Amino acid sequence: MIKKYEEYHRNVWPEVINGLKVIGIERMEIFRIGNHLFMYCSAKDDFDPNTDFQKYTETHPKADEWNDLMSKFQEKVPEAGLGDWWAPMKLAFDSEWFE
């Protein structure tokens, strides 16, 4: 399952990448260790993950199809809210705080 998930992400559909850019995601990285994933996004200042991610799937049918496909490879963490798939994390440390 992990190999297939990573293969999909090496060949992401162009509509998915375009859809992310349209909603303001400038860069998205997903890290994996074992079967745990961590997603990091850089976005425009006015990006609101609570509403803008929803716009992504509402306006791009291929994005919704992609999310449905990827959900077969993923499992929600217990800390995720009822309607959340990816759970937001609190920043605990940033080395740039000291620059």
C-alpha positions in Angstrom: 0.0 0.0 0.0 2.8 2.4 0.9 4.6 1.8 -2.4 1.4 2.4 -4.3 0.7 5.6 -2.4 4.2 7.0 -3.0 4.0 6.0 -6.7 0.7 8.0 -7.0 2.5 11.0 -5.5 5.4 10.7 -7.9 2.8 10.9 -10.7 0.3 13.4 -9.3 -2.4 14.4 -11.8 -1.8 17.8 -13.3 -5.3 18.9 -12.3 -4.5 18.3 -8.6 -1.3 20.4 -8.7 -3.2 23.2 -10.6 -6.1 23.0 -8.2 -3.7 23.5 -5.2 -2.1 26.5 -6.9 -5.5 28.1 -7.7 -6.5 28.0 -4.0 -3.2 29.6 -2.9 -1.0 26.7 -2.0 2.5 27.6 -3.2 4.2 24.4 -2.1 3.1 21.2 -0.4 5.3 18.5 1.0 4.3 15.2 2.5 6.8 13.4 4.7 6.4 9.7 5.6 7.9 7.6 8.4 6.5 4.1 8.6 2.8 4.5 8.1 2.7 8.1 9.5 2.4 11.2 7.2 3.2 14.8 7.9 2.0 17.4 5.4 3.6 20.9 5.2 2.2 23.6 3.1 3.4 27.1 2.1 0.5 29.3 1.1 -0.4 32.9 0.3 -0.9 35.1 3.4 -4.7 35.1 3.0 -5.0 31.3 2.7 -7.4 29.9 5.3 -7.2 26.1 5.5 -10.6 25.9 7.1 -12.3 27.2 4.0 -9.8 27.2 1.1 -9.1 23.4 1.1 -12.9 22.9 0.7 -12.8 25.2 -2.4 -10.2 23.0 -3.9 -12.4 19.9 -3.9 -15.6 21.8 -4.7 -14.2 23.5 -7.9 -11.9 20.7 -9.2 -13.6 17.4 -9.9 -10.3 15.7 -10.4 -9.1 17.0 -7.0 -12.2 15.4 -5.3 -11.5 12.1 -7.2 -7.8 12.3 -6.1 -8.9 12.8 -2.4 -11.3 9.9 -2.6 -8.5 7.7 -4.0 -5.9 8.8 -1.5 -8.3 8.2 1.4 -8.1 4.5 0.7 -4.4 4.7 1.7 -4.8 6.9 4.8 -6.2 6.6 8.3 -7.4 9.6 10.4 -5.4 10.3 13.5 -7.4 10.2 16.7 -6.8 13.9 17.2 -8.6 14.8 14.0 -11.9 16.6 14.3 -15.1 15.0 13.2 -15.0 16.6 9.7 -11.2 16.8 9.4 -9.1 14.4 7.4 -5.7 16.1 8.1 -5.5 17.3 11.6 -3.9 20.7 12.2 -0.8 20.7 14.5 0.4 23.4 16.9 3.8 24.8 16.1 6.1 23.9 19.0 9.4 25.3 17.7 10.8 27.4 14.9 14.5 28.3 14.7 13.6 31.5 13.0 12.0 32.8 16.2 15.6 33.5 17.3 16.8 35.4 14.3 
